Amino acid sequence: MSTWRKSSYTANIECVEVLLAETVGVRDTKARHLGQLTVSRSAWTALISVVQPAREHRG
């Protein structure tokens, strides 16, 4: 069973949660009642491949 995980980048501020399963869910922890965005694993992997290097570059 998959569980929602809070972004480690948000520190102690609630912001984004991700559910890594067959598909990937993304939701705002402050507005869970609004639902979630669901994307394919390949779309999630493509996004992370772009975002991760940019985050590491900022330091």
N, C-alpha and C positions, 0 to 999 in steps of 0.2 A: 504494500500500500504506500502510495506517495503522500508526502506531507508538504504543506506550504512552508516556504523558507523566506525569511526576511532578508533583504539585501544587506550584505555585510558593509557595504559602502555607506549606508545611511547612518552608521553609528547608533546612537540611542534614539534617533528620530524615526518614528514610524513613517514609512514611505511606500516602498514597493515590496510585494511578495511574489514569489515565483513557485509554480508547481511543475516539477519536472516529471512527466509521465509520458505516455505514448504521444500525446500532444502536450504543449507547454502552455500553462495558464499564467497570466500576469494580472495582478490586481493592486489597487491602492488600499493600503491597510486602514486608512481613515474613512474610506467609502466602500467597504466590502459589499454593502447592500446594493451598490450599482452594478455588481457583476464583475466579470473578468474578460480580458482579451485572450483568445485562444489562438495559437499559431502552431504550425507544424514544427517538428524537431529540426528539420533542415532550415527553415526560416529563422528559428532561434539561433542555431549554430552560425548562420551567416551574420546575424546581428552581432553576436558576441565576438566574432572574428574581427569586426570593424570597431566595436566599442572598447574591447579590452586593450588593444595597443594604444588607443587614444588616452585611456585612463592611466596607463603605465607611463606614458610620455609626460602627462601633467605632473606626475610625482605626487 
